[in-house]
Amino acid sequence: MISSGPYAHVRNPLYLGTLLNLFGFGLAAGHPVILYGLLPAGLLVFALYYVPKKERVESERLRKRFGAEFEEYHDAVPGYLPRLTPWPKAKRERMSFALVVENSELETLALILLGLGVMVGRFTGVIPPYLGLPIGG
């Protein structure tokens, strides 16, 4: 069970990151349809449906696999609002690129970079408006 790095501060750093990315891209788009329609709807679906469902499924899976170790971690580390200090019992592990690949975190990075690239392209005029894409101008 990984409890080091960002996991020593928050149990679900990837969900927190996804939420922040969704919010940031929505704000950067700056279009009223996104700001007042899609962004709030996306945040509601994420917060009220996706996150609780994944929390139940993943917590149950981790309880079965790690037992008391997970229970102690679960009770000490918040799910979504990070601790200011790392959990003192966090295992000290080194970052593993193989684990990044195994956990499909490269896809998340690729999507973020693609989104940033599209926004930069639209803001600079390199990518012309396509189907009324409501970002960058």
Residue frames relative to the residue before (quaternion, step in Angstrom):
aa qw qx qy qz dx dy dz
M 1.0000 0.0000 0.0000 0.0000 0.00 0.00 0.00
I 0.3145 -0.7561 0.5474 0.1724 3.57 -0.80 1.02
S 0.0574 0.8009 -0.5922 0.0674 3.56 -0.79 1.05
S 0.5519 0.6098 -0.3951 0.4092 3.59 1.24 0.24
G 0.7454 0.3935 -0.2838 0.4571 3.55 -1.32 0.00
P 0.8276 -0.1355 0.1013 0.5352 3.60 -0.89 -0.84
Y 0.6064 0.5787 -0.3474 0.4203 3.60 1.17 -0.57
A 0.5831 0.5563 -0.3798 0.4542 3.61 1.23 -0.18
H 0.7021 0.4356 -0.2499 0.5048 3.58 1.28 -0.33
V 0.7987 0.0137 0.0539 0.5992 3.58 1.04 -0.80
R 0.4969 -0.6908 0.4386 0.2890 3.61 -0.90 0.91
N 0.8050 0.2441 -0.0997 0.5315 3.58 1.04 -0.71
P 0.0035 -0.8469 0.5316 0.0091 3.61 0.60 1.03
L 0.6267 0.5406 -0.3564 0.4335 3.60 1.06 -0.59
Y 0.6444 0.4962 -0.3273 0.4810 3.60 1.02 -0.70
L 0.6298 0.5199 -0.3287 0.4743 3.56 0.99 -0.81
G 0.6604 0.5049 -0.2986 0.4689 3.58 0.96 -0.86
T 0.6362 0.5204 -0.3235 0.4689 3.58 0.99 -0.82
L 0.6495 0.5152 -0.3118 0.4642 3.56 0.94 -0.88
L 0.6739 0.4851 -0.2953 0.4726 3.59 0.91 -0.88
N 0.6354 0.5173 -0.3280 0.4701 3.60 1.03 -0.74
L 0.6369 0.5251 -0.3229 0.4630 3.58 0.93 -0.90
F 0.6756 0.4910 -0.2838 0.4711 3.55 0.88 -0.97
G 0.6798 0.5057 -0.2886 0.4459 3.59 0.89 -0.94
F 0.6664 0.4781 -0.3067 0.4830 3.59 0.92 -0.85
G 0.6268 0.5383 -0.3358 0.4524 3.58 1.03 -0.73
L 0.6704 0.4822 -0.2925 0.4822 3.57 0.95 -0.87
A 0.6594 0.5185 -0.3124 0.4458 3.57 0.95 -0.86
A 0.5969 0.5661 -0.3678 0.4335 3.59 1.07 -0.66
G 0.1849 -0.8603 0.4605 0.1166 3.56 1.09 -0.73
H 0.5273 0.6255 -0.4182 0.3948 3.62 1.20 0.09
P 0.5593 -0.6401 0.4012 0.3412 3.63 -0.87 0.86
V 0.6186 0.5436 -0.3553 0.4423 3.61 1.00 -0.73
I 0.6837 0.4536 -0.2823 0.4971 3.57 1.00 -0.80
L 0.6943 0.5031 -0.2885 0.4261 3.59 0.79 -1.01
Y 0.8149 0.2745 -0.1201 0.4961 3.58 0.87 -0.93
G 0.7331 0.3790 -0.2364 0.5130 3.59 1.25 -0.05
L 0.7944 0.3354 -0.1759 0.4748 3.54 0.33 -1.27
L 0.6589 0.5198 -0.3218 0.4382 3.60 0.90 -0.85
P 0.6918 0.4401 -0.3085 0.4822 3.65 0.74 -0.86
A 0.6396 0.5184 -0.3354 0.4578 3.61 0.98 -0.79
G 0.6634 0.5060 -0.3013 0.4616 3.58 0.94 -0.88
L 0.6549 0.5066 -0.3078 0.4687 3.56 0.97 -0.84
L 0.6481 0.5152 -0.3180 0.4619 3.60 0.99 -0.80
V 0.6579 0.4929 -0.3121 0.4763 3.59 0.89 -0.91
F 0.6569 0.5161 -0.3091 0.4545 3.57 0.92 -0.91
A 0.7473 0.4307 -0.2247 0.4535 3.59 0.80 -1.05
L 0.7755 0.3839 -0.1945 0.4620 3.59 0.92 -0.85
Y 0.7687 0.3140 -0.1908 0.5236 3.60 1.14 -0.48
Y 0.7536 0.4382 -0.2432 0.4253 3.56 0.49 -1.23
V 0.7064 0.4822 -0.2779 0.4373 3.58 0.71 -1.08
P 0.6852 0.4652 -0.3247 0.4568 3.67 0.74 -0.84
K 0.6361 0.5274 -0.3330 0.4541 3.59 1.01 -0.78
K 0.6868 0.4717 -0.2841 0.4745 3.59 0.84 -0.96
E 0.6120 0.5547 -0.3487 0.4429 3.60 1.03 -0.76
R 0.6628 0.4999 -0.3091 0.4641 3.60 0.89 -0.90
V 0.6950 0.4854 -0.2779 0.4518 3.56 0.79 -1.05
E 0.7252 0.4464 -0.2596 0.4553 3.59 0.75 -1.02
S 0.6362 0.5203 -0.3420 0.4557 3.60 0.97 -0.75
E 0.6482 0.5093 -0.3220 0.4656 3.59 0.96 -0.82
R 0.6513 0.5147 -0.3114 0.4626 3.58 0.95 -0.88
L 0.6893 0.4720 -0.2818 0.4718 3.60 0.93 -0.87
R 0.6001 0.5459 -0.3586 0.4618 3.60 1.08 -0.66
K 0.6677 0.4977 -0.3013 0.4644 3.58 0.92 -0.90
R 0.7238 0.4597 -0.2532 0.4479 3.56 0.93 -0.88
F 0.8291 0.2411 -0.0905 0.4962 3.61 0.88 -0.94
G 0.3351 -0.8041 0.4509 0.1945 3.60 1.28 -0.07
A 0.8629 -0.0325 0.0561 0.5012 3.54 -0.94 -1.04
E 0.5866 0.5767 -0.3749 0.4275 3.60 1.08 -0.65
F 0.6810 0.4655 -0.2890 0.4859 3.59 0.94 -0.87
E 0.6210 0.5555 -0.3471 0.4305 3.60 0.96 -0.82
E 0.6571 0.5036 -0.3093 0.4679 3.57 0.94 -0.89
Y 0.6491 0.5097 -0.2994 0.4788 3.56 0.98 -0.91
H 0.6560 0.5315 -0.3013 0.4433 3.58 0.88 -1.00
D 0.6979 0.4769 -0.2686 0.4619 3.58 0.95 -0.88
A 0.7351 0.4476 -0.2297 0.4545 3.60 1.09 -0.66
V 0.7644 0.3293 -0.1664 0.5288 3.59 1.10 -0.67
P 0.4194 -0.7282 0.4778 0.2560 3.61 -0.69 1.04
G 0.5836 -0.6238 0.4114 0.3179 3.54 -1.20 0.58
Y 0.8650 0.0995 0.0146 0.4915 3.58 0.78 -1.00
L 0.7111 0.3360 -0.2517 0.5640 3.62 1.12 -0.43
P 0.3872 -0.7911 0.4184 0.2215 3.59 -0.20 1.27
R 0.5114 -0.5797 0.5428 0.3282 3.50 -1.32 0.56
L 0.4995 -0.6422 0.4810 0.3268 3.59 -1.12 0.56
T 0.7582 0.2392 -0.1456 0.5889 3.57 1.11 -0.68
P 0.5497 -0.6191 0.4277 0.3628 3.61 -1.04 0.60
W 0.5937 -0.5447 0.4518 0.3830 3.55 -1.21 0.54
P 0.4632 -0.7263 0.4274 0.2743 3.62 -0.59 1.08
K 0.7167 0.4407 -0.2641 0.4717 3.62 1.08 -0.59
A 0.3456 0.7497 -0.4997 0.2622 3.60 1.24 0.22
K 0.4640 -0.6556 0.5173 0.2955 3.55 -1.03 0.81
R 0.3608 -0.7128 0.5590 0.2220 3.56 -1.05 0.74
E 0.1127 0.7981 -0.5757 0.1375 3.55 -0.26 1.30
R 0.4351 -0.6696 0.5341 0.2777 3.52 -1.22 0.53
M 0.5799 -0.5731 0.4489 0.3657 3.54 -1.20 0.59
S 0.1264 -0.7959 0.5904 0.0451 3.56 -0.94 0.90
F 0.3787 -0.7294 0.5230 0.2258 3.59 -0.61 1.13
A 0.6017 0.5602 -0.3575 0.4431 3.60 1.07 -0.69
L 0.6593 0.4963 -0.3044 0.4757 3.59 1.02 -0.77
V 0.5852 0.5546 -0.3662 0.4645 3.60 1.09 -0.64
V 0.6735 0.4811 -0.2854 0.4832 3.58 0.92 -0.94
E 0.6594 0.5264 -0.3057 0.4411 3.59 0.89 -0.96
N 0.7330 0.4159 -0.2286 0.4873 3.61 1.01 -0.78
S 0.4682 -0.7178 0.4092 0.3131 3.59 1.29 0.31
E 0.3389 0.7586 -0.4961 0.2524 3.59 1.06 0.63
L 0.5390 0.6116 -0.4118 0.4074 3.60 1.21 -0.27
E 0.6094 0.5542 -0.3517 0.4446 3.59 1.08 -0.69
T 0.6313 0.5264 -0.3283 0.4654 3.58 1.00 -0.81
L 0.6554 0.5015 -0.3073 0.4738 3.57 0.91 -0.90
A 0.6486 0.5232 -0.3182 0.4520 3.60 0.94 -0.87
L 0.6647 0.4981 -0.3078 0.4640 3.61 0.95 -0.82
I 0.6348 0.5142 -0.3314 0.4721 3.58 1.00 -0.76
L 0.6702 0.4908 -0.3002 0.4688 3.58 0.90 -0.89
L 0.6197 0.5291 -0.3378 0.4711 3.59 1.05 -0.73
G 0.6571 0.5105 -0.3059 0.4625 3.59 0.91 -0.91
L 0.6570 0.4966 -0.3057 0.4777 3.57 0.95 -0.86
G 0.6436 0.5323 -0.3157 0.4503 3.56 1.00 -0.83
V 0.6449 0.5083 -0.3166 0.4749 3.57 0.97 -0.84
M 0.6702 0.4935 -0.3128 0.4576 3.59 0.88 -0.87
V 0.6495 0.4959 -0.3246 0.4763 3.59 0.91 -0.85
G 0.6504 0.5267 -0.3120 0.4496 3.58 0.96 -0.85
R 0.6732 0.4783 -0.2914 0.4828 3.57 0.99 -0.83
F 0.6690 0.5063 -0.3101 0.4472 3.60 0.90 -0.88
T 0.7298 0.4143 -0.2345 0.4907 3.59 1.05 -0.73
G 0.5158 -0.6644 0.4031 0.3606 3.59 1.26 -0.15
V 0.4311 0.6978 -0.4676 0.3295 3.61 1.24 0.06
I 0.7333 0.2720 -0.1725 0.5987 3.57 1.07 -0.76
P 0.3176 -0.7667 0.5220 0.1968 3.59 -0.55 1.12
P 0.6476 -0.4892 0.3829 0.4412 3.60 -1.22 0.32
Y 0.0473 -0.7941 0.6059 -0.0098 3.56 -0.93 0.93
L 0.8417 -0.0782 0.0023 0.5343 3.55 -0.64 1.13
G 0.6542 -0.5471 0.3166 0.4152 3.56 1.01 0.79
L 0.1598 0.8107 -0.5457 0.1397 3.59 1.13 0.59
P 0.2895 -0.8331 0.4477 0.1472 3.59 -0.37 1.23
I 0.5578 0.5696 -0.4493 0.4031 3.59 0.66 1.02
G 0.8753 0.2240 -0.1376 0.4059 3.46 -1.25 0.59
G 0.8763 -0.2608 0.0926 0.3943 3.52 0.82 0.65
